[in-house]
Amino acid sequence: MPVEDKSKSLLPFLSSPKLLPDESEAEFQSSLQSLLSELDNPSALAVALVSQLNECLWWIRRHTVDKELLLHEAMARLLTKAGSNWMGSGNSELSVALEHYLNGSAQKDQAALIEEALIDANLTLSDLRAKAFKDAARHIKLVDDLIHRQHQTIRHLQRSIDSIDYKSRLIKRMDLELAALESKQSAKGVLSLDDKPS
Amino acid sequence: MTISHRRSLANQSNALQSTGPRSLAGKRASSQNSRKHGLNSAPDFESSSEYRALVDLIAEEGFSGFACADIASGLLNYRRVMDAYYDTYTSPEPVDEFLRDANMKASNPIFRELLIPSGSEPADVREMAAFFTSMQRLERRKGGPVPRRSSDTHKLIRYQRNGIARLSRAIRQG
């Protein structure tokens, strides 16, 4: 059975991904297929483990994005605290504007809002980023822990996949040796029958 | 419909006088209030159809009966943890924007107006204002949705560690 079919034939709870609303399933599946194509001996269990491994990689991506979002949120918080609009425009509005501003996709009013807030706070963008990093350090460390955990899980999964691969190779080798022994034995049997005096 | 500052403060101070649920159904429902993810309860995988299907699938790969059972329950347990991980990540504790952004100094006259007519002393008003200030500090400390989901998901790290170790051990010993 080809690898693609094997991954589809697995139980739905093992093969169907749980994605966030803004994530693409096609991208998830293509990343899974590229991992599956590297399997030498794609058994059902190995495919199940590779699906879990792909999910871990996906979690690392999500947590990495979260790290950047944490920084943006802290930057927005610092700007609102320092500025005169603490009660006016909310933290979330400033956070979204800041995200667009940093991506270079901010509209005119968003860019104006950020520049005005920076002047109000008497900070440059790099100063603000450094301050925000210090401010959000506790939460960034939590996200780093989450990423580290996913790396550890990937290591466990890789070892398990290697173990399955080794086990199947061993079984194949033993089968071959057994077949060789049996053929030798039967050849000896034929020879000994031939040697018998008539 | 947006709720007024005065109405929200009145609701929150009234809720503090509640003595909890009285009916059996209410008590049963509130007994589950502290349940977060259910990962501490003992799972019963053996009676599920998924478990049997998984055991059959693993058995085709030459594992012994005991190893198949171990691997299947390890895999189901790991999936249970990761499903809880996803649910925790996607539904963090909501941000109480009203409490976070409220101007507590401006709220003191409202507390006085709400509590004094019902016979409360000025000390009670101060106590109530101090309570809401500490709640606000806590709310601000928790941060926005991203820090909340990170810290909620962080609590599941040990379950993921145990889950993957159990699965990996079952496969390597099988």
Contacts between the chains, C-beta under 8 A, distances in Angstrom:
chain1	res1	chain2	res2	distance
A	10	B	57	7.7
A	11	B	50	5.9
A	11	B	53	5.8
A	11	B	54	6.5
A	11	B	57	7.7
A	13	B	50	6.3
A	13	B	79	6.0
A	14	B	75	7.4
A	14	B	79	6.9
A	18	B	83	7.2
A	18	B	86	4.8
A	20	B	90	6.9
A	43	B	61	5.1
A	44	B	57	4.9
A	44	B	58	7.5
A	44	B	60	6.9
A	44	B	61	7.0
A	45	B	57	7.3
A	45	B	58	5.7
A	45	B	61	5.7
A	45	B	71	7.1
A	45	B	171	7.5
A	48	B	75	6.6
A	49	B	171	7.9
A	52	B	78	6.9
A	52	B	82	7.6
A	55	B	82	6.7
A	59	B	85	7.9
A	62	B	89	7.6
A	63	B	150	7.8
A	66	B	146	5.5
A	66	B	149	7.6
A	66	B	150	6.0
A	69	B	146	4.6
A	70	B	146	5.3
A	70	B	147	6.2
A	70	B	150	7.2
A	73	B	143	6.8
A	73	B	144	5.0
A	73	B	146	5.9
A	73	B	147	7.3
A	87	B	101	6.6
A	87	B	103	6.6
A	90	B	97	7.2
A	90	B	101	7.1
A	91	B	144	7.0
A	92	B	144	7.0
A	95	B	144	7.3
A	136	B	147	7.5
A	139	B	143	6.5
A	139	B	146	7.6
A	139	B	147	4.2
A	139	B	150	5.8
A	139	B	151	7.0
A	142	B	147	7.8
A	142	B	150	4.8
A	142	B	151	5.6
A	142	B	154	4.7
A	143	B	150	5.0
A	145	B	154	6.1
A	145	B	157	6.5
A	146	B	150	6.8
A	146	B	153	6.1
A	146	B	154	6.2
A	146	B	157	7.0
A	149	B	157	5.0
A	149	B	160	5.9
A	149	B	161	6.7
A	152	B	161	7.2
A	152	B	164	7.7
A	153	B	160	6.4
A	153	B	161	8.0
A	153	B	164	4.8
A	156	B	164	4.6
A	156	B	165	6.8
A	156	B	167	7.5
A	156	B	168	4.3
A	157	B	164	7.2
A	157	B	168	7.4
A	159	B	168	6.1
A	159	B	172	6.9
A	160	B	167	7.0
A	160	B	168	4.9
A	160	B	171	4.3
A	160	B	172	6.6
A	163	B	171	5.6
A	163	B	172	4.7
A	164	B	61	7.2
A	164	B	171	6.5
A	167	B	61	7.9
A	167	B	62	7.2
A	167	B	174	7.9
A	168	B	61	7.0
A	168	B	62	7.5
A	171	B	62	5.4
